[in-house]
Amino acid sequence: MAVIRPFKALRPTKESAEKVASVPYDVVDREEAKAYADGNSLSFLRITRSELELPSDTDAYSKDVYSKAKENLNRIKKEAPLITEENPSFYLYRLIMDGRPQVGIAATFSVDDYNNNVILKHENTRKVKEDDRTNHIVTTEAQTGIVFLTYKGVEPVNQVVNKTINETEPIYDFTSPDGIKHTVWVLPETFNQTIVSELGNVKNLYIADGHHRAASASRAQKVKQDNNPAHTGDEEYNYFIAVLFPAEQLKILPYNRVVFTLNNHRKGDFLNLVSEKFIVEKTDSKEPEDARTFRMYFEKQWFSITPRDSVLASLMLTNSVAETLDVSILQDFLLNPVLGIDDQRTNKNIDFIGGIRGTQELERIVDSGKAVVAFSLYPVSVNDLINISDAGEIMPPKSTWFEPKLRDGLLVHLI
């Protein structure tokens, strides 16, 4: 059963929250982070992407970067200022995008539950990214990136959430430049036991987004434990910060693909090769309307590509949930055999475009000549995510794009 704990968040004052809050570190590159933080000395990107303040040729994974992150954290603590909650607390974090709200409980969760698969994963992680956030956590002694968890909602918890929203004042309430409304409440202490007991009865929690943050918290725990001869298991480094959302409130956007070369195939032959496994038809539609259909942008034309009966028949023979996902179908019957993309995690011939950027971004990249073909996918469902996690399977890389995103800097867990 899951362990959930209140914690003493390090957080900005109400007056400085908008300036401190930043997009997650892993949705921007160095130049984008630098542009976001420009003119704002309190931007949390100066902590999570501290290389933006260093010379452009600085290795993003060098010790100087993590030392700068710690330096900036200490500076922003004073200048914002950042305050530490007096008592361990749970928090509610509500996001509203396009009029659709979702409300999660911000808390700390057991690293051991992550290690022991009480908190289930659906995605593999990359060592270089784990190394990065582990070094960041250990050096700053803070978990600055929030893990995004989900679960099958529990009615007593929903009642507590609604009562808090309706009867208490938020500590933060602002709209970020991308139009997302962010509201945070401190949960009244009288509700703490309800949260602990009700969620403690939940069999499994699921990582929706933030696999590298969770894996890095686990690795940081080991580093801290190895360096602490008096380790008891109660130390803050044994827990990681996350926001837990009911599955029924979440929306997953597609994670689309662009491919840079045709794997030495001639353009005139490419459509014929695709046609071996897919029915290919010109269309004005840029987004699939249902699962197991795809849209492809090639030579300034959109195509509908639908798996042939032979492909669908082969899917009925598998016992794997993951192999029946659209991202797997595209990989197994087109990207790999036709375009030579054997491993999407490492192959340099492919890149991934979050659905929030829309199909116009796919057109822009292909029309600019940076890529030669793009694929628009139907989004994975939350039920798919849960079923794959329950089966102990792994989704293909870049299968899900969750939107809206939590802001870094509003709630930090000190370890």
N, C-alpha and C positions, 0 to 999 in steps of 0.2 A: 504494500500500500504506500501511497505517496506521502512524503514529508514536506510540509509547507510551513515557513516561519516568517513572522514579521521581522523587520530589520530597521536599523537607524540609518535612513537614507542620507547621503550627502546630496544637497540639492540647492538650486539657486533661490534667492528671494523672489517674491511675486513680481517685483519691479524689474528684475534682471532676467527673468525666465526666457523671454522671447529672444534676447540677445545671446544667451548661453546655448539655447537649444539648437541642435544641428541635425542634418540628415545623417543616417548611419554611415559609418566610416567605409563600409564595403559597397556602397552604391555610387561612389564617385572616385575618379582617379586623382592623381596629385594636382593636375592643373585645374580640374573642376573644384576640388577642395579649396585650392588657393583662391579661386574666383568667389566661391561662396563666403569665405572668411574675410575677404578684402574689406578693409575699413572697419572691421569689428574685432577688437582685441579680446572680446569675451567669448567668441565663437568656440564651441566645444570641439570643433574640427582642429583647433590648435593643440588639442590633447590627443584626439583619436587619429589624426593625420598630421602629426607634428612636423613631418618632413617638409610641409609647405613653407616653413620658416627657415629651412636650411638651403644651402646651394643646390641648384637643380640637378647636379651630378652626384648628390649624396645618395648612397644606397639606402633604399626605403627600409631595409631590414638591419641597418647598422646600429651599434650601441648608442651612437649620437642621437638617433631618432627617439629611442626610448628614454634616454636621459632628458631630452628636450620635452618629451611628453610629461615627465615628472615635474620638471621645472615649471612648465606652463600650468599644470594642475595646481601647484602650490601658489602660483601667481594669481590665477583666476579665483582660487579660494578666497584670497584677500580682496581682490578688486571687484568681484561681482556684487556682493560676496556670495560664497557658497556656505550654507549652514548645515549642521548635522542635527537630525531629529533628536529630540530629548529622549523619547521612548521608542522602543521597537514598534513599528507600525506596518499595517497593510495599507496599500494605496489602490485607488481605482484610476484607471487610465482609459478615457473615452476618446475615440477617434471618430470624426464624422467626415465622410467623403461623399460628395454628390447627394447629400441628404440622408445617407445610410450610416447609422451609428453602429459601433461595436465597442463593448466595454469589457476590459480585462482587469484582473487582480494582479497588481505588482507585489512581488514577494521574493523571498529567497527559497531555493529548492535544493534538495540534497544532491551533492555530487555523487555520493554512493548510489543513489537511486538512478542516476544517469549511467554509472558504471555497471550496475546490475540489471539494467533494462526494465526498470519500473518506468523510467522515462524513455520512450522508444524513439528510434531514429528512422529515417527513410532515405538518408543520403550519405554517401561516402565523403570524407574530408580529405584535403590535401595537406601534406606535411608542412610545406612552406608557409601556408596560411595559419596552420596551428602554431608553428614556431613563432610567427609574428605576434599573434595575440597572447600567447603564453608569455613571451618576453615583455609585452606591454603590461600585462596584469602583474607579473612579478616585480617589474621595475617601479610601476606607479603604486603598487599595493592597492589597486582598485579595479573592480570590474566596471568598465565604462560602457560596454556594449550590452544591450538587453536581449536575452533570448526570447523568442516568440513561441509560446506553448499553446496547445489547445487540448480540449477534453470534451466529453459528452456532458453537456450542462446538467447541473443539479439544482432543483427548484428552490430549496432553502437558501442556497448561495445567491440565486437570482433575486430572491426577495430582499436579502441583505443589500445587494447592489442597488436595487431600485429605491429602497428606503434611504440609503446614503445620498444618492443623487438628488432625491426629491426634498430632503430635509436638512442638508448641510451645504455650506459654501465651499466651492472649490478653492484650492490653493493656486491653481493656474487655469487660465481660460483665454486662449488666444488662437488666432488663425495664422498659420505659417504661409510663407510666400506662394506655396503651391496650392493654396486654397483648402488645405486640410485643417479642420478645427481640432485643437488639442485641449482637453480638459482633464485635470487631475484633482482627486480628492484624497484626503487622509481618512481612512476608514475609522469610524468611532471604535474605541477600544472594546466597547461592550459587545461588538460583533466578532471579535477575534476568535473566540472559542468555536463559534459556528463555522467559521472558515476552516479552522484547523481540523475539527472533527468531521465535517462533511467531506472535505477534499481528502482527508486522511483515509476515507473509505473508498476512494476511487482507485480502481485497480491499476490503471495506466494513464499516464499523460503522454502527449505526443509533441515532438519538436516540429513546429510548422516552418520556422525560419530561424537561422542562427546556429546551425550545426557546428561551425568552426568556433563560435563563442563558447558553446557548451563543452566541446572537446578541449578547448584551451583552458577552461576553468578546471577541468579534470586534471590536466597536466600540471597546472599551477598548484593544485592541491598537493600533488606528489612532491613538487619542488619544496613547497613550504613545510610539508610534513617531514621530509628528509632533513630539513634544516632546523627542526624543532624537536629536540630530545624530550621535551615535556608534552608532546602532542597528546591530546585527550579525545579528539573527535568533535569537540564543541566549538572549535575555533571558526571564525567567519570564513576562512578559506575552504571550509568543508561544504560551503553552500554557494550557489550562484544566483544572480538576479535574473528574473524572467517576468514576463507578463502573461497571464493565463487567460485565454479567451474561450468562450463556449464555441464549439465547432459550428453550430447553426448560424452564428453571426459572421462567419468569415467568408471572404470572397477571394478566389484564386484567379489571377490573370494568366494568360498563356506566356510561355517563355519561347519566343520565336527564334529562328535560326537564319544566319546569313553564311554563305559559303564563298570562298575567295577564288577558287579555281575549279575547273571541271575535271580535274584528275587526268589531264592530257586527252580528254575526249574533245572532239570537234563540236562546236555549237550545233551544227546540223544533225549530229548523231544523238545529242543529249536527250531530246524528247523521246526518241525511239527507245532508248535504253530505259527511261522512266516508264514507258508504256508497257514494258514487259511484265511489270507487277502492279501497275496502276492504270486506271482509265483516266486519260488526260483530255480535258476539254477547256476551251477558252471560256472565260467568265468575266463579268464586271464585279463580282463579289470578291472582296478582299479578305474576309474572315470566315472560317468555317461556321456553319450554323448548327453543327452537331458533331459528336465524336465520330472517329474513324473516317473523317473527310479532312482534306488539307487544301490549302491554297498555296500556290507557288508563283513567284514573280520572276520572270525571265524575259530578257529582250523587250523590256517595257510593256509586257503583257502579263495579266493575271490568268492563271490556269486553276481549274478545280482538278485535284488528283484524288481518286478514290480507289482503295485497295481492290484488286480483282478477287474473284471467288477463291482462287487458289491460295491467296494470302489469308483470307478469312478462315478457310478450312484448316490451314496450319495452326491458326491461333486457337482453334477449338481443341487441339490435341495437347496444349500445354497446361500444366498445373500451376504455372507461375502467374500471379496477378500482375506483376510488373511487366511481363512480356506482352501483355495485351493492351498496355497504355499506348496512346497515340505517339508519344515521343519514342517509344520502343519500336513501333511499327515503322516509323519514318527512318529510324536508325538501321534497323535490321534489313529492310527491303529497298532502301534507297541510298541513304548517306554512306553506309559501309560498302555495299557491293558496287554502287555506281560511282560514288565520289571518293572512295578510298578512306573514309573517316572511320578508322577502326576503334578509336577510343576518344570520345568527345571531351574527356577531361584533359587530354594532353595534345591532341591533334591541332596543328596550327592552321588548318584549312577551314576552320569554323569559328564563328563567334555567336554570342547569344544576346538577344535584344529583349528586354523586359516588355511585357505587354502594355505597360503604362505609356510607352512611347508611341504606340499605335503603328498601323501598317504604313503610314507615311514615312516613318523612319526607315522601314525596310526598302521602300521605293528610293528614298534619298541615297542610301548606302549603295544600292545596286546602280542607280542612274549616275552616281558620281564615278563609277568605275572601281571603287574600293572592293566591291564584291560582284560576283557574276550571277548569283541566284539567291533568292530568299524564300523562306517557308513560314507561313502563318498557320498556327496550330490552334486547336480547340483546347480550352484549359482543362487541366486535371481537376477532379472534384475533391472536396475534403474527405468524402467517404473513401475515395481511392487511396488517399494518403493514409487514412486510418487502417484500411484493410491491408495495405502493403506493410505498414509498420507492425500490425498484429501478426502477419505471416513471417516476420523476420526477414523480409526482403528489402532490397534497395532500389530506389528509383534511378533511372538514368540521370546523368548530370543535368542541371538546369531544367528541371521539369516543372517547377512551380515558381510563380512570382506573386508574392503577397502584397497587396496594396489596400489601404494606406500603410505607411511605414511609421513605426515609433520613432520619436526623436531622442537622440543621444543627449545626455547632459542634464535632463530633468530629474532623474533618479539614478544615483551611483551607489554601488555597494563597496564599501571599504573592507579590505581583508587584512 
